[in-house]
Amino acid sequence: MTDTTAPGPLDVPRLLSQLTLEEKAALLDGADRWHTEPIERLGVPAVMMADGPHGLRKQSPEAALNDLHESYPATCFPPAVSLASTWDPALVHRVGAALGDECRAAGVSILLGPGVNMKRSPLCGRNFEYYSEDPFLAGELGSAFVGGVQSRGIGTSLKHFAANNQETQRRHVSAEIDERTLREIYLPAFERVVTQADPWTLMCSYNRINGVYSAENPWLLTRVLRDEWGFRGLVMSDWDAVNVREHGVAAGLDLEMPSSHGVGTARIVQAVRDGALSEEAVDLCARRVLELANRSLPALAPGQTFDADAHHALAREAATRSAVLLKNAGDLLPLSASGGTVAVIGELARTPRYQGAGSSQVVPTRLDDALTALQGALAGSRAVTFAPGYVVEAEAPDPALVAEAVQHARAADVVVLFLGLPPSYESEGYDRPHMHLPGPQVALLEAVAEANADVVVVLANGSAVAMDPWHHRARALLEGWLLGQAGGGAVADLLLGSANPSGRLAETLPLAYAHTPTIGTFPGEHGQVRYGEGLLIGYRWYDAHRIDVAYPFGHGLSYTTFGYSDLQTEARDAGREVSVQVSLTVTNTGQRAGREVVQVYVTDPECSVFRPEAELKGFAAVDLEPGQSVRVTIALDERAFSYWHVGLARWVIEGGTFGIRVCSSSRDTRLATDLELAGEDPLQPLSPELPTAMWLDHPIAGPRIRELLEGDPEYDDYRMDRLRENPFDRVARMRGFPIPEAELPALAAQANASTDAGA
């Protein structure tokens, strides 16, 4: 009989008390590239981790360290760029659970993912691993993924914390970001996953934030992550991301990966002996490693398996949900199952690009291609011809291949043309130099469209591509992203109408790179990158500047249509504590069953600080049969209406009128209403160096100051108005000012105490 029993639980407090300083320090260093350090004399096992997140990349012990193509076969699900377009947390949870089962079967305890960094620039070489340009959407999907994996007793590693938004100089570049932008754009996805899904581990990023390496940043790893968000798991480094090991321990970096071959361990021990690092800090990190080992024991039970066929079917379902129908002029799609010849053109139809390049590359258990799938589906009913048209990595057109493709196009009723980015165009480790499709592919499209106007373009790309000047030549356009090992069958299902497209864009597709938010600030210079666009990334930027886009955030067509009606809101308004229920009826007004993604955006048109025009704060997917109506309710919490108040160092809801937009995309508002919330009147605590205006406008201090100034001809209302922008302590130093500077701290304390008491 096969033993399927996992090792017994660890007594963490007892083990910690029995460890020597050297053993505790050793626990904080990897044993090799993929394992934590075991302590054999005390029965502490090693914890194995492996790359993800869209598939398990477990390497054999004999595999070369840098050979990313040598790993055991595993299901290659659609990467995050594709899964995000499902807008379906339940589906993402199922994918995560399947990955958890594969990890258990392989004896892997920690899957290194998901990545929830923002898509600040479409040129980031690793965008295929990240979900979205929007923190709310990324946080919701990341939480679902973590919940799915961890439901199988396997840990995740939320990454890369934080502001890892480029590959250029990623190991040392300093992301220069103001705190409000950090809090509202670059941290919320991490916060949502931590607070909703409780990931076992979190991986810090390589880069610096405002000059401080993430691996040794106490504000990031302790104050924000643990003290504010309540994270209780382990923090590990990205591979070789450690700068000064003892500084990382003090900041809250528990585990260095991979092994430093004793260097990090020796530094920790020496720092403790020198008094530069407390042993309590080492104990805290060691305890977290022991707790992780204890949590990981179920994955060590032998004899666990998974159903490869079922996982391939799930990968096909996920791929089908991921593709986004961008354009369908004249209802060219779906293609009829009978009729004239279909010309399939493009090497990517038979040699699929199905995942990104770098540490997440998976060796699939099998691989479908769209050409074979279309030929099989149309066998006996429609002729399918094929011409490669181009060489995937070629820099110039091949005249013979183009001529052959044109001949096929001219002889066909409809052309399905597969275009996309070659593997070399986007990868971990470097950023893209431009957003263009390869020149030979664009030239092929032009030639084919001249021969046959009925062209369907299917894209394969892990990052947004510029749509000008070519997308008008396609009558229908299916954004296939990278669809994993079952993507070929999924594309055939969508083209032929066996499945109805339901994907929605998780990022804006601009017309050209020149329109994007980071022109002049990406990827930085002299070791720094200024996040000069602030809050305005993605659709926030295009909306603020009234810039036309090719296809907006949230966009996606269907083979049916949907109507929206009867919008209602119900609010529980208690100052800082707010919850709003947004309800509406959605009706399938077409002839096919389909899925609609209802999106709720919040606006704050009058606020004391700048806010983006509208921000996604809720969504729901609903499946409807023809003619069916369903009532949809979407809950908004207080964060949907809040902004980060820098002076108060907390989230604030400023009372007033908010707009609720119910949309089919960020630029397709179907229903709208206004909502009044009491909120609060945020008062920053007074201090002498603040502007005089803040003192004069303060409800307690302002009247007291005016009382003291009453009758003073030198400091009348006119002059005080002219002094409003001056720091109040400097005004107090002016000749004849009736309030001495020395009395300002007491006046501030009295005013602050009064306002705190009334809060």
N, C-alpha and C positions, 0 to 999 in steps of 0.2 A: 504494500500500500504506500502511495506517495505521501510524504509528510508535508502538510500544508500549514503547519503551525508556525506562527511568527515567534521570534524571541520574546521573552517576558519583559514587562515594563521595567524601566530604570528608576532607581531611587535617587533622584537628582540631588537633593540636599546632602544625602550621605556620600555620594560620589564626589561632590564638590569638596566636602571636608577632607576627603582622603587624597586628593590630588596635590602633588607638589607644585611649587611655582613654575617649575620647568614644564611639567605636564599641562598645567593650565595654559601656559603660553603656547605650547605645541598644539593644543586644541584650536587655537585661533589662527592656525595656518593650515592650508590644504596639505593632504598627504601626497597628492600627485595632481594631475590635471583635472580630475573629476571627483575625487573623494575627499571627505574630511579625514582628519587624523584619528585613528582608533587608539584607545588605551586598553591594550589587551589584558594587562594584569587586573583590571577592574571590570572587564567585560563590556567596555564601551565600544559599540560597533562603528565602523566607518559608514558615512552617509554618502550614497552615490547620487550625483546630479548629472543631467545631460541637457544639451541644447534643445530648444523648442523655438517658437511656441506652436507652429502649425503642424508639427510632426516630431517624432522622437528621433534625435540624432545621437544614438549611442554608438560609440566607437569601440572597437576591440582593443585590448591592451597592446596589440602589435601594430595598430594603426599609427602612421606618422602623425605627429602632433598637429601639423598644419595641413594635413590632407583632408579637406572638407568633404571630399567625395567618397571617402571610405568609412562607411558606417553600416550597421545592420539595417535590413529593410524594415520600413514602418509605413503606416498610412500617411500620405502627404495630403493633408487637408488644405483648403484655400488659406493663404496667408491673411494677416490682419487687414490689409488693404481691401481684400475681397469680402471677408466676413463682416467688416464694418458696413458694407453696402446692403447687407441684409436688414439692418436696423432691427434685429431680432434677438434679444437677449436669451430667449428660451432655446433657440437653435444653437447659439454660441455656447450655452451651458451644456447642451448635448455633445457638442464637439469636444468641449473640455473633459467631460466624463469619459468619452471614448479614449482620449489621450491618456487620461488617468489609468484606464485599464491596460493600455499598452505599456505604460511605465511599470505597472505592477508585474506584468508578464516578463519584463526585462530586468526586474530587480532595481529599477531606478526610483529613488525616493523623491527627488526634486526635479521638476521640469522648469527650465529657465525661461520664463515668460509669465505673463504677457508684457509687451511693450506699449505703454500708454503715453509716450511723448507726443507733443503736438507737431503737426505738419506746418511748421513756420514758413518754410520755403518749399516749393515743389521740386527744387534741385537737390534736396537732401537724399543722399544715396541709399538711405535705409528706410525711406518712407513706406516701402512695402511691408515692413514689420510693424508699423504703427497704424492706429485705427483712423484717426480723424484730425481735422483742423479745429474741431470743437471739443472743449473739455467735458461738457456734459455727456455727449454721445460716447466719447472714449471711455469715460468713467463707468457708464452703465454697461457697456459691452465688456470692458475689462473685468468688472465685478462678476458678470455672468460667467466669463471664462474661468476665473479663479474658483468660483463656486462649483463649477462643473468638475474641474480637475480634482479639487480637494474633497469633493463628495466621494471619491474613490480611495481616500486615505493617502493621497499623494500631494506633496506640497508644491507650491508655485514660487516663483521669484519675480515679483513685480519690478519692472525696469523701464528705463534707466534713470534713476533718481539723482538729479533732476536737470531739466533744460539741456538734454542731449538732443539737439535739433539740427545737427550737422555732423558730417564725418570729417571734413577738413580740419586738421589739427585737433581732432576730438580729444586727444590724450592730454592736452594742456591748455587749450583755448579757454579764455575767461568770458563767460556770457555775462554781459553787463546789463542787468535788468532791474528796474525799480520794483519796490516791494508790491505795489498794487498790481502791476502786471504779473508778477510771480503768483500772487494769491488768486487772481481772477482767471488767468489763462494757463500757466504752466504747472501749477500745483494741484488744481481741483480734481483732475482725473485720478491722480495718486491718492488724494484724500478720500475720494468716493470709494475707491477699491479697498483702501485700508479700513474705513469705517463700516462699509457694507459687507465685505467678503472675508476680512481677516486673513490675508495671505500669510503663509508660514514664514516666508523670507522676502526680503526686498534687496535689490541690487543697486548699489550706487553707481553713478555715471563716472566717466573718466574726467570730464571737464571741470573747470573751476566756475564758480558762480560769484560774481563780484570779487574776484581775486582769490577766493578760497576753494581749494579742491573739495569736491563733494565727499571724497573719502575721509576727510578730516575736518568736516564742517559741523561743529556742535549745534549751531542754529538750525541747520537742516535735519541732522540725524537724531538729535535729542529734543531740542525745544519744540520744533514743529511736529516732527514725526511721532515722537513718543509722548511728550508732555501735552501737546494740544490735540493730536489725533488719537492717542491711546494705542498706538501700535505696540504689540506685545511679542512680535516675532524676532527673527534674526536678520541683521543687516550684513550682507556680504559685499565684497568689492566686485566690480567688473574685473575681467581677467587682466591682471597686471596693472590695475588702476591705483594701487597703493603708492603714496608718495613717501611720507614719514610714518612708519608703522605705529609707533607709540602715540603719535598725535591722533591717528585714527582710532585707537583704543579709547583714548580720553574723550573723543568726540562721539563715540557710539558705533564705530565700525567693528563688528564682532569677528568677522571671518575674512581672512585674506585668501583669495583664489587667483590662480592655482598655487601650488606649493612654492614658497620662496626658498625652498631647500635649506631651511634653518635660519636664514638671514632675519626674517621678521621675528621669529621666536627669540633669537638672541637679543635683538634690540629691545623687545618687551621686557625680558628678564633684566637686562642691564639698566633700563630706565627705572624699573622698580627698585633695584638695589641702589641706584644713584639718588632716589627720592624725586625723580622727575615725573614719575607715574605712580599712582596709588595702586596697591594690590587689590583694593576694593573694585577699581575699574576693571582690572583683569578678571576678578571673580564674576563680575556682572556679565562680561562677554562670555566667559567660559560656561556660566550657567545657561545662557541662551543656546550655546552649541549643544550642551547636554540635553536640553529640552527639545531641540530639533531632532537629535538622535532618537530620543524617546518617541517623538511623534512619528518618526519614519519607520519604526519597526514593522508595521503591517506590510510594507513593500518588500520586506526581506523573506516573507513566507514563500517557500518554493512551490512549484507546480501550478502557478497562476497562468491563465491563458486569455486570449481575446479572439473574437470572431472577425477574421480579416474580411470576409465577404460582407458582413453587416457594416463594417467600418467603411468599406469602399462605397457601399450604397449611401451611407450618411455623407461621405465626401461628395458624392454626386448631388445629393439633395442640397448641401450647403453651396456647392458651385452654382446650381440652378438659381438659388435665391440671391446669389452675389452679383450676377451680371446685371447691368443697368442698360435698359433700352433708352438711348439718348434721343433718337430721332427715328421717325417712321413715316416719311412723306408718302401720301397716297395709300397708306396701309399696305406697303410692299410686303411687310411681314404680318403674319407668318406665311411661309411658303406653302403652297398647296402640295399635298401628297402625290398629286398626279399632274401631268402637263409636260411642257417642253424641257429642254436640257438645262441643268444647273451646272454652271462652270465654277468650280472651286479653285481659287487662285491664291497662291501665297505659301511659301515653305512652312510657315508657322501652322498651317492646317494639318500637316502630317508630322512635323517636328515641333511639338507644342512647347511653348514657354509657360511653365506652370507654377514656378516659384522663383523667389529672389536668390541672389548670390551672397555667399558669406557664411557665417557660423550657423545659420538656420537651415542650410540645405539638407534635404531629406532624400534618402534612397527609397523610392516608392515601392510598395508591394506589387504594383502593376501600374500601367500607364495607358490611358485612353487618348486617342487623337480624334479631332473633329472630322477629318476626311474619312476615316474608316467608319465612324459613327454615322455620318451622312450617307455614305454609300450603302451601309447596311439598312438604314431606315427607309431609303428610297429604292431599294433593290426591287426590280420588277415593275415599278410604277413611274419613275422618272430617271432619265439618263443623268449620270454624274460624271463630268470630266474633270481633270486636274492638270494644272500647270504650276510649277513652283514660283515662277515670276522673278525671284531674286535669291541671292545667297544671303543668309541672315546677317552675317557680320561684314558683308561687303560694303565698301565705301563708295562704289560707283555702280551704276546700272550695268547689267549684262544684256547687251542688245539682243542676243539670241533668245534669252529667257523672256525678255519683254515682248518680242515679236511672237513667240509661242503663246504667251498669255493673251495677247490681243486677238490672236486667231481663235482661241477658245472663247473669249468674251463675245466676239462677233457672231459666233455660231450658237450662242446660248440664249435662252429666254431671260435668264437672270444670272447675275454674277455674285458670288459670295467671296469677298476678298479679305484675306487674313493679313493684318498688319500689326506691327508692334515693336517694342524695344528689344534689341538684342541683349543677351545676358551681360555683355561687357558694359552696357550703358548705365547700369544701376547695381550697386553692390554695397555691402558693408565695407567700410575702409576708405571710400572716396565719394565725393559728391559729383553730380552730373554737371557738365559744362554748359548745357543748354537744355531746352524742353522739346526739341524738335524730334519728330520721327526721322528715321534714316532717309537721306535724300533719295536713294534708289527706290524706296517704297513709295514715297510721294510721287516720284516720276512715274512709277508703275500705275498708281491710281489714276493719274491724269491720262495716261495712254489707254487704260482699260475703259474709263468713263467716256472717252471719245468714241470707243467702239460699241459701247452698250451703256445706255443711261441708267438702266436698272441695276444699280450696284449697292449691295449690302456690305458694309465694312464691319469686321469683327476685330476689335483691338485686344492685344495682349501686352500689358504694361503694369509695372508695379508702382508707378508714379504718374501724376498728371502730365499729359502732353499738350503742347500748344495746338490749338485747333485751326488756326489760320496758317496758310491760305487754302487748306485742302478740304475741310469737312463739308463744304457746300457741294462737292462732287459726289458725295454719297447720299443716296435717297434714304437709306436706313443705316443706323449706326448703333452697334451693340458694344458697349464698354465691357470687355470680358475680364479686365484686370488680370490677375494670376489665379487660376481656378483649381490648382491642385491636381492630383493624379486622375480624378474622374471628370475633369473639365471638358474633355472632348465630347463625351456623351451628353453633358449638360448643355453645351452650346447647340448640339443637334436638336435636343428637345425644345429649346427656346426658338430656334429658327423655324422649326416645323410646327410649332404651336402645341406640341405635346405638353409643354409647360408654359405658363403665362409669366412674362417677366414681372418681377416685383422688386428688384433692387433699386435703391435710391442712393444718390451720390453722398458720400461722407466727406467730400472735399469739393471745392469749387474747381471747375475746369475753365481756366481763363482763355481768352483769345490768344494772348501772347505773353511771354515772360516779362516784357516791359511794363505790363499792367500790375504785376504782383507786388505784395507789400514790402519786400525786403530789398528792393533795388538800392544799391549803395551801402547796405548794411549786412550783406551776406557774401561770403562767409567770414568777413571781418579782415582785420589787418593788424600786424604787429602783436599777434597773440591775443587780441581782444575782438569780440563781436558785439556791437551795440544793438540792442533790441529797440531801435528807434521808432518802430511802428507801434510800440506799446501794446495796448489792448486790441489793436486793429489787425488781427491776422485773419486769413480766410475771408469768409463772406462779410465779416465785420468791416474789413478794409474796402471791399468793393462797394458795399452799401454806403459807407461814409463818404466815399469819393464819387459816387454815382457812375461807376465804371461798368460798361457793358461786359458781360461774360459770355462764353460759349454756352455753358450749361451751369446753372446755379446749384449751390449746396442743397441737398435734399431732393433734387430733380430725379425723375425716373418715369418713363411711360409704361403703359400696359396695353394689352390687347382688348381691354374693356375700359369703361369710364366710371367715374364715381361722383356722386353729388353729396354736398354737405348742407346740413340745415339744422335749425332749432338749437342755436348756441345758448348755453346757460352757464353761469358761474355761481358758485356758492363759496363764501369765504368765512373762515374763522380768524378774526383779526384781534390779536391781543398784543399790540405793540411790536415787540421783537419776535413774538411767536405768531407765525402766520401759516395757514394752510388754505389752499384754494382748490376746489374741484371744478374742472372745466369739462362740461358735458356737451355732446352734440350727436346728431344722427348722421350716419354715413350710409349711403345707398349705392349699390351696384346698378348703374343705369345702362349698362351695356348687355352684350349677348353671351359673354363668357364668364366663368368663375374667375375671380382674381383677388389679389391682396393689395390693400391700400395702407400706406404709412401716414398716419395723421400726425402732424408736427405742430407743437405749440411754442410760439415765440413771445417773449415779454419785452415791452418797451417801457421806458421811463423818460417821457418827453421833457419833464421839468425837474431838474435835479441840481444840487449845488456843485456837483462834479460832473465831468464829462462821462457819458456812458454811450456805448455802441447803440446804433439805431434800434436794433432788435437782436435778441439772443435766444437760442434754442434752450428751452427749460423743461420740455416734456415731449413724449411721443408714444405712439401705440400703433401696432400693426393689427389689421383686422381682415379676416378672410370672408368673402361674400360670394354667394351664388348669384346668378343673374336675377335682378329685381329685388334682392334681399336687402333689408335695412337693419342696421344694428346700432344700438346706443353705445357710444364710446365715452368713457370717463377717464380723464388724465389728471393725476394729482400733482400739484405744485407745492413745494415746501417754502420755508422762509428764504432759503438761499436763491430761489428763483427771482426774488425782488431785491436782493441785497447787493451792496458793493463793499469793497474793503476800504474802511476809513483809516487812512495812514496815521492820522493824529491820535485816534483812539485805539489803534492796533486791534481792531475787531470788525466783524461784519455789521453793517448798519442798513436798516430799511428806513429810508427817508419818506415820511408820510406824503401822500398826494395821490395823483391820478396815474395809474399804470394802464398800458394797453395790452390786451390779449389778442394775439393774432393766431388763428387756426389756419394752417397752411398745408399745401401739398408740396411745396418747396420753399426755400427762403424768399423767393420772389414770386410766389403764387399764393396770395392770401385768399382764402375762400370765405372765411367768416372773421369778424372782429368785433370787439366790445371794449369798453373801458371799465376800470375797477378802481374804486377808492379804498385806500388803506390808510389807517391812522398812523402807522409806523412810529417814528420817534423823531424828536428834534435833537440831532446829535450835537453835543457840546464837547469840544475838546478841552481837557483840563487846562486852566490858565497857568502860565508861567511868565516871568518878567520879560523874557526875550521875544515873546510872541507879538505880532503886529498890534498896534493900538486899536485897530478896527475890531479885533476879536474881543478886546476888553470892553470897548464901548458898546458892542452888540450883545454882550453877555447879559442874561436876564437878572443876575444878582450884582455883578460888579459894575455893569453899565450905569444903572441908576445911582449907585454910590459915588462913582467918579463924577457924574454930572452934578450931584449935590455938592461935592467938594469944589467943583469949578464954578458953581453958580455965582454970578456977579463979578467974576474975574475978567476984566476987559482985555487982558493980554491973551487969555486962553478961552475965547468965546467959541461958539459953535462953528463959525467960519474957519478959524485957525485949526481947531481940532479936526475938522473934516479934511484939511490939507495935510494933517499929520497921521492920518489913518494907516498909511502903509509903513510908518516908522515903527521899529521895535519899541515897546512901551517903556522898557528900562532906559532907552536913550532919550525918550521924551521927558522922562522924570528927571534927567540930568540937566534939562534946559533951565536957563535962568528964570527964577520966579515961579517955577511950576509948583503948585501947592501940595503935591503928593511926593514926599521924599522917596528916592529909590529904595532906601532901606526898608520902607513899609510895604513894598510891593509883594514880597513873599507871604506876609501875613494876610494881605488883602486877597491874594490868590487862593491861599489855603481856606479862607472863610468862604469865598465864592464856590470853590470846588466842593467843599463839604456840604454846602447847602444844595447844590445841584445833585450831588450823589445821593443825598437823603431823599430828594424828590423823585429820583429815577425809579 
